[in-house]
Amino acid sequence: MVMLLMATVSVVLSERVLTRLSQNQEAYLEGLAGSYLDGVAASVSPSVLRRDSWEIYDALLRMKPRKAAVLPRETVITDAHDIILASDRPEVHPTLALMDNAFRGEFKGSQMRLDIGSKLAFQIRPISHNGEMIGKVYVVFDASSLLRERGDVLLALLLTNALLTVVLAAIGFLVVRRM
């Protein structure tokens, strides 16, 4: 009975800890992504108005962080009609080509989407000028470090809870036997 009770308590506690960790990580990722997207949108908006692909490309390379917990893997700037103006990976997203439907399909609305299978996060931000949308910023973030941390926490919780359950069950068994 004690072992069953302890196993139930450990499962409930583990679920709550992992849920809270996931929420904190996603809020951190959204804040970081929002800051990056705001900076990119603000810095490239004059170039988007002029459709100056070289200047946009240069801004993307200068703004790309080199060391961070979560790094942008791909950044693509399009006009309002999804014609690619510049990308930090022009070999994958060529300039003046129409945005690939499969790539565009990864971005659902304005909310960040975290794909646990690919360990990538996807977010889009409109670029506006005088209240009119003139372009979009598509960013793919590498979220593998955050997901690795989740896995480490899950493993630590499982091992700790298993050890505590066995120890407390043994103590309960010995106390009941002694009585």
CYANA upper distance limits for C-alpha pairs under 8 A (distance plus 0.5 A):
  1 MET  CA      5 LEU  CA      6.63
  2 VAL  CA      6 MET  CA      6.54
  2 VAL  CA    168 LEU  CA      8.10
  2 VAL  CA    169 ALA  CA      6.19
  2 VAL  CA    172 GLY  CA      7.04
  3 MET  CA      7 ALA  CA      6.55
  3 MET  CA    165 THR  CA      6.67
  3 MET  CA    166 VAL  CA      7.71
  3 MET  CA    168 LEU  CA      7.90
  3 MET  CA    169 ALA  CA      5.44
  4 LEU  CA      8 THR  CA      6.71
  5 LEU  CA      9 VAL  CA      6.71
  6 MET  CA     10 SER  CA      6.52
  6 MET  CA    165 THR  CA      6.02
  6 MET  CA    168 LEU  CA      8.26
  6 MET  CA    169 ALA  CA      8.30
  7 ALA  CA     11 VAL  CA      6.64
  7 ALA  CA    161 ASN  CA      8.26
  7 ALA  CA    162 ALA  CA      8.35
  7 ALA  CA    165 THR  CA      6.79
  8 THR  CA     12 VAL  CA      6.78
  9 VAL  CA     13 LEU  CA      6.59
 10 SER  CA     14 SER  CA      6.41
 10 SER  CA    161 ASN  CA      6.22
 10 SER  CA    165 THR  CA      8.37
 11 VAL  CA     15 GLU  CA      6.62
 12 VAL  CA     16 ARG  CA      6.82
 13 LEU  CA     17 VAL  CA      6.66
 14 SER  CA     18 LEU  CA      6.58
 14 SER  CA    154 LEU  CA      8.20
 14 SER  CA    157 LEU  CA      6.84
 14 SER  CA    158 LEU  CA      8.25
 15 GLU  CA     19 THR  CA      6.51
 16 ARG  CA     20 ARG  CA      6.61
 17 VAL  CA     21 LEU  CA      6.59
 18 LEU  CA     22 SER  CA      6.53
 18 LEU  CA    150 ARG  CA      7.89
 18 LEU  CA    153 VAL  CA      8.20
 18 LEU  CA    154 LEU  CA      7.60
 19 THR  CA     23 GLN  CA      6.71
 20 ARG  CA     24 ASN  CA      6.65
 21 LEU  CA     25 GLN  CA      6.54
 21 LEU  CA    150 ARG  CA      7.87
 22 SER  CA     26 GLU  CA      6.55
 22 SER  CA    150 ARG  CA      7.97
 23 GLN  CA     27 ALA  CA      6.62
 24 ASN  CA     28 TYR  CA      6.62
 25 GLN  CA     29 LEU  CA      6.54
 25 GLN  CA    146 LEU  CA      7.35
 26 GLU  CA     30 GLU  CA      6.50
 27 ALA  CA     31 GLY  CA      6.61
 28 TYR  CA     32 LEU  CA      6.63
 29 LEU  CA     33 ALA  CA      6.43
 29 LEU  CA     70 VAL  CA      8.05
 30 GLU  CA     34 GLY  CA      6.33
 30 GLU  CA    112 MET  CA      7.20
 31 GLY  CA     35 SER  CA      6.73
 32 LEU  CA     36 TYR  CA      6.82
 33 ALA  CA     37 LEU  CA      6.47
 33 ALA  CA    123 GLN  CA      8.14
 34 GLY  CA     38 ASP  CA      6.45
 35 SER  CA     39 GLY  CA      6.70
 36 TYR  CA     40 VAL  CA      6.68
 37 LEU  CA     41 ALA  CA      6.43
 37 LEU  CA    125 ARG  CA      7.08
 37 LEU  CA    137 VAL  CA      7.59
 37 LEU  CA    139 VAL  CA      8.29
 38 ASP  CA     42 ALA  CA      6.55
 39 GLY  CA     43 SER  CA      6.58
 40 VAL  CA     44 VAL  CA      6.56
 40 VAL  CA     59 ALA  CA      8.36
 40 VAL  CA     60 LEU  CA      7.77
 40 VAL  CA     63 MET  CA      7.81
 40 VAL  CA    137 VAL  CA      8.19
 41 ALA  CA     45 SER  CA      6.35
 41 ALA  CA    125 ARG  CA      8.17
 41 ALA  CA    126 PRO  CA      8.20
 41 ALA  CA    127 ILE  CA      6.09
 41 ALA  CA    136 LYS  CA      8.45
 41 ALA  CA    137 VAL  CA      7.25
 42 ALA  CA    127 ILE  CA      8.25
 43 SER  CA     59 ALA  CA      7.69
 44 VAL  CA     48 VAL  CA      6.56
 44 VAL  CA     55 GLU  CA      8.42
 44 VAL  CA     56 ILE  CA      6.20
 44 VAL  CA     59 ALA  CA      7.37
 45 SER  CA     49 LEU  CA      6.75
 45 SER  CA    127 ILE  CA      6.95
 45 SER  CA    128 SER  CA      7.94
 45 SER  CA    129 HIS  CA      7.94
 45 SER  CA    134 ILE  CA      8.49
 46 PRO  CA     50 ARG  CA      7.01
 47 SER  CA     51 ARG  CA      6.21
 47 SER  CA     52 ASP  CA      5.62
 47 SER  CA     53 SER  CA      7.89
 47 SER  CA     55 GLU  CA      6.89
 47 SER  CA     56 ILE  CA      6.57
 48 VAL  CA     52 ASP  CA      6.88
 48 VAL  CA     53 SER  CA      8.29
 48 VAL  CA     56 ILE  CA      7.85
 48 VAL  CA     79 ASP  CA      7.40
 48 VAL  CA     85 LEU  CA      8.02
 48 VAL  CA    134 ILE  CA      7.63
 48 VAL  CA    135 GLY  CA      7.39
 49 LEU  CA    134 ILE  CA      7.43
 51 ARG  CA     85 LEU  CA      7.27
 52 ASP  CA     56 ILE  CA      6.91
 52 ASP  CA     85 LEU  CA      8.08
 53 SER  CA     57 TYR  CA      6.54
 53 SER  CA     85 LEU  CA      5.76
 53 SER  CA     86 ALA  CA      5.88
 53 SER  CA     95 THR  CA      7.94
 54 TRP  CA     58 ASP  CA      6.60
 54 TRP  CA     86 ALA  CA      7.98
 55 GLU  CA     59 ALA  CA      6.67
 56 ILE  CA     60 LEU  CA      6.69
 56 ILE  CA     77 ILE  CA      8.35
 56 ILE  CA     85 LEU  CA      8.06
 56 ILE  CA     86 ALA  CA      6.58
 57 TYR  CA     61 LEU  CA      6.84
 57 TYR  CA     86 ALA  CA      5.91
 57 TYR  CA     87 SER  CA      6.79
 57 TYR  CA     88 ASP  CA      6.95
 58 ASP  CA     62 ARG  CA      6.73
 59 ALA  CA     63 MET  CA      6.53
 60 LEU  CA     64 LYS  CA      6.60
 60 LEU  CA     75 THR  CA      7.96
 60 LEU  CA     87 SER  CA      8.00
 60 LEU  CA     88 ASP  CA      6.70
 61 LEU  CA     88 ASP  CA      7.01
 64 LYS  CA     72 PRO  CA      7.77
 65 PRO  CA     71 LEU  CA      7.28
 65 PRO  CA     72 PRO  CA      8.18
 66 ARG  CA     71 LEU  CA      7.99
 67 LYS  CA     71 LEU  CA      7.85
 69 ALA  CA    145 SER  CA      7.15
 69 ALA  CA    146 LEU  CA      8.33
 70 VAL  CA    141 PHE  CA      7.15
 70 VAL  CA    142 ASP  CA      6.38
 70 VAL  CA    143 ALA  CA      6.32
 70 VAL  CA    144 SER  CA      8.47
 70 VAL  CA    145 SER  CA      7.53
 70 VAL  CA    146 LEU  CA      8.25
 71 LEU  CA    141 PHE  CA      6.19
 71 LEU  CA    142 ASP  CA      6.09
 71 LEU  CA    143 ALA  CA      8.20
 72 PRO  CA    139 VAL  CA      7.09
 72 PRO  CA    140 VAL  CA      6.26
 72 PRO  CA    141 PHE  CA      4.68
 72 PRO  CA    142 ASP  CA      6.62
 73 ARG  CA    139 VAL  CA      7.97
 73 ARG  CA    140 VAL  CA      5.94
 73 ARG  CA    141 PHE  CA      5.69
 73 ARG  CA    142 ASP  CA      6.37
 74 GLU  CA     87 SER  CA      8.00
 74 GLU  CA     88 ASP  CA      6.84
 74 GLU  CA     89 ARG  CA      7.17
 74 GLU  CA    138 TYR  CA      8.40
 74 GLU  CA    139 VAL  CA      6.10
 74 GLU  CA    140 VAL  CA      5.57
 74 GLU  CA    141 PHE  CA      7.58
 75 THR  CA     87 SER  CA      6.24
 75 THR  CA     88 ASP  CA      6.26
 75 THR  CA     89 ARG  CA      8.15
 75 THR  CA    137 VAL  CA      7.47
 75 THR  CA    138 TYR  CA      6.15
 75 THR  CA    139 VAL  CA      4.99
 75 THR  CA    140 VAL  CA      7.05
 76 VAL  CA     84 ILE  CA      7.53
 76 VAL  CA     85 LEU  CA      8.37
 76 VAL  CA     86 ALA  CA      6.57
 76 VAL  CA     87 SER  CA      4.83
 76 VAL  CA     88 ASP  CA      7.24
 76 VAL  CA     93 HIS  CA      8.02
 76 VAL  CA    137 VAL  CA      6.31
 76 VAL  CA    138 TYR  CA      5.54
 76 VAL  CA    139 VAL  CA      6.97
 77 ILE  CA     84 ILE  CA      6.47
 77 ILE  CA     85 LEU  CA      6.15
 77 ILE  CA     86 ALA  CA      5.85
 77 ILE  CA     87 SER  CA      6.63
 77 ILE  CA    135 GLY  CA      7.59
 77 ILE  CA    136 LYS  CA      6.26
 77 ILE  CA    137 VAL  CA      5.25
 77 ILE  CA    138 TYR  CA      6.90
 78 THR  CA     82 ASP  CA      5.57
 78 THR  CA     83 ILE  CA      5.68
 78 THR  CA     84 ILE  CA      4.76
 78 THR  CA     85 LEU  CA      5.55
 78 THR  CA     86 ALA  CA      7.52
 78 THR  CA     99 MET  CA      8.33
 78 THR  CA    135 GLY  CA      5.82
 78 THR  CA    136 LYS  CA      5.76
 78 THR  CA    137 VAL  CA      7.14
 79 ASP  CA     83 ILE  CA      6.00
 79 ASP  CA     84 ILE  CA      7.14
 79 ASP  CA     85 LEU  CA      7.08
 79 ASP  CA    134 ILE  CA      6.31
 79 ASP  CA    135 GLY  CA      4.37
 79 ASP  CA    136 LYS  CA      6.78
 80 ALA  CA    133 MET  CA      6.82
 80 ALA  CA    134 ILE  CA      5.46
 80 ALA  CA    135 GLY  CA      4.71
 80 ALA  CA    136 LYS  CA      7.08
 81 HIS  CA    135 GLY  CA      8.05
 82 ASP  CA     98 LEU  CA      6.52
 82 ASP  CA     99 MET  CA      5.99
 82 ASP  CA    135 GLY  CA      8.06
 82 ASP  CA    136 LYS  CA      8.10
 83 ILE  CA     95 THR  CA      8.48
 83 ILE  CA     96 LEU  CA      6.12
 83 ILE  CA     97 ALA  CA      6.16
 83 ILE  CA     98 LEU  CA      5.04
 83 ILE  CA     99 MET  CA      6.41
 84 ILE  CA     93 HIS  CA      7.76
 84 ILE  CA     94 PRO  CA      7.51
 84 ILE  CA     95 THR  CA      5.79
 84 ILE  CA     96 LEU  CA      5.46
 84 ILE  CA     97 ALA  CA      6.02
 84 ILE  CA     98 LEU  CA      6.58
 84 ILE  CA     99 MET  CA      6.60
 85 LEU  CA     95 THR  CA      5.86
 85 LEU  CA     96 LEU  CA      6.14
 86 ALA  CA     90 PRO  CA      7.62
 86 ALA  CA     93 HIS  CA      8.41
 86 ALA  CA     94 PRO  CA      7.99
 86 ALA  CA     95 THR  CA      5.91
 86 ALA  CA     96 LEU  CA      8.32
 87 SER  CA     93 HIS  CA      6.70
 87 SER  CA     94 PRO  CA      7.87
 87 SER  CA     95 THR  CA      7.73
 89 ARG  CA     93 HIS  CA      6.68
 89 ARG  CA     94 PRO  CA      8.48
 90 PRO  CA     94 PRO  CA      5.24
 90 PRO  CA     95 THR  CA      7.11
 93 HIS  CA     97 ALA  CA      7.98
 93 HIS  CA     99 MET  CA      8.07
 99 MET  CA    103 PHE  CA      7.87
 99 MET  CA    104 ARG  CA      7.27
100 ASP  CA    104 ARG  CA      6.68
101 ASN  CA    105 GLY  CA      6.39
102 ALA  CA    106 GLU  CA      7.32
103 PHE  CA    107 PHE  CA      8.15
106 GLU  CA    122 PHE  CA      7.22
107 PHE  CA    112 MET  CA      8.27
107 PHE  CA    113 ARG  CA      7.52
107 PHE  CA    122 PHE  CA      6.29
107 PHE  CA    123 GLN  CA      6.55
107 PHE  CA    124 ILE  CA      7.02
107 PHE  CA    138 TYR  CA      8.47
108 LYS  CA    112 MET  CA      8.17
108 LYS  CA    113 ARG  CA      7.46
108 LYS  CA    123 GLN  CA      8.42
109 GLY  CA    124 ILE  CA      8.08
110 SER  CA    123 GLN  CA      7.25
110 SER  CA    124 ILE  CA      6.41
110 SER  CA    125 ARG  CA      7.18
111 GLN  CA    123 GLN  CA      7.01
111 GLN  CA    124 ILE  CA      8.26
112 MET  CA    121 ALA  CA      7.18
112 MET  CA    122 PHE  CA      6.12
112 MET  CA    123 GLN  CA      5.20
112 MET  CA    124 ILE  CA      8.16
113 ARG  CA    121 ALA  CA      6.00
113 ARG  CA    122 PHE  CA      5.67
113 ARG  CA    123 GLN  CA      7.09
114 LEU  CA    119 LYS  CA      7.87
114 LEU  CA    120 LEU  CA      6.55
114 LEU  CA    121 ALA  CA      4.78
114 LEU  CA    122 PHE  CA      6.97
114 LEU  CA    143 ALA  CA      8.48
115 ASP  CA    119 LYS  CA      6.16
115 ASP  CA    120 LEU  CA      5.91
115 ASP  CA    121 ALA  CA      6.49
116 ILE  CA    120 LEU  CA      7.41
116 ILE  CA    147 LEU  CA      7.98
119 LYS  CA    142 ASP  CA      6.94
119 LYS  CA    143 ALA  CA      5.82
119 LYS  CA    144 SER  CA      5.56
119 LYS  CA    147 LEU  CA      7.55
120 LEU  CA    140 VAL  CA      7.06
120 LEU  CA    141 PHE  CA      6.08
120 LEU  CA    142 ASP  CA      5.43
120 LEU  CA    143 ALA  CA      5.71
120 LEU  CA    144 SER  CA      7.58
121 ALA  CA    140 VAL  CA      6.18
121 ALA  CA    141 PHE  CA      5.46
121 ALA  CA    142 ASP  CA      7.02
121 ALA  CA    143 ALA  CA      6.72
122 PHE  CA    138 TYR  CA      8.12
122 PHE  CA    139 VAL  CA      6.50
122 PHE  CA    140 VAL  CA      5.25
122 PHE  CA    141 PHE  CA      6.89
123 GLN  CA    138 TYR  CA      6.64
123 GLN  CA    139 VAL  CA      6.03
123 GLN  CA    140 VAL  CA      7.18
124 ILE  CA    136 LYS  CA      7.36
124 ILE  CA    137 VAL  CA      6.07
124 ILE  CA    138 TYR  CA      5.07
124 ILE  CA    139 VAL  CA      6.79
125 ARG  CA    136 LYS  CA      6.15
125 ARG  CA    137 VAL  CA      5.63
125 ARG  CA    138 TYR  CA      7.17
126 PRO  CA    133 MET  CA      6.90
126 PRO  CA    134 ILE  CA      8.21
126 PRO  CA    135 GLY  CA      6.43
126 PRO  CA    136 LYS  CA      4.81
126 PRO  CA    137 VAL  CA      6.73
127 ILE  CA    133 MET  CA      6.23
127 ILE  CA    134 ILE  CA      6.24
127 ILE  CA    135 GLY  CA      5.35
127 ILE  CA    136 LYS  CA      5.72
127 ILE  CA    137 VAL  CA      7.50
128 SER  CA    132 GLU  CA      5.79
128 SER  CA    133 MET  CA      4.80
128 SER  CA    134 ILE  CA      5.98
128 SER  CA    135 GLY  CA      7.47
129 HIS  CA    133 MET  CA      6.93
129 HIS  CA    134 ILE  CA      7.05
143 ALA  CA    147 LEU  CA      6.90
144 SER  CA    148 ARG  CA      6.41
145 SER  CA    149 GLU  CA      6.73
146 LEU  CA    150 ARG  CA      6.91
147 LEU  CA    151 GLY  CA      6.83
148 ARG  CA    152 ASP  CA      6.74
149 GLU  CA    153 VAL  CA      6.69
150 ARG  CA    154 LEU  CA      6.61
151 GLY  CA    155 LEU  CA      6.67
152 ASP  CA    156 ALA  CA      6.68
153 VAL  CA    157 LEU  CA      6.56
154 LEU  CA    158 LEU  CA      6.63
155 LEU  CA    159 LEU  CA      6.67
156 ALA  CA    160 THR  CA      6.46
157 LEU  CA    161 ASN  CA      6.31
158 LEU  CA    162 ALA  CA      6.46
159 LEU  CA    163 LEU  CA      6.62
160 THR  CA    164 LEU  CA      6.61
161 ASN  CA    165 THR  CA      6.41
162 ALA  CA    166 VAL  CA      6.69
163 LEU  CA    167 VAL  CA      6.65
164 LEU  CA    168 LEU  CA      6.44
165 THR  CA    169 ALA  CA      6.39
166 VAL  CA    170 ALA  CA      6.56
167 VAL  CA    171 ILE  CA      6.72
168 LEU  CA    172 GLY  CA      6.53
169 ALA  CA    173 PHE  CA      6.51
170 ALA  CA    174 LEU  CA      6.63
171 ILE  CA    175 VAL  CA      6.60
172 GLY  CA    176 VAL  CA      6.60
173 PHE  CA    177 ARG  CA      6.54
174 LEU  CA    178 ARG  CA      6.52
175 VAL  CA    179 MET  CA      6.73
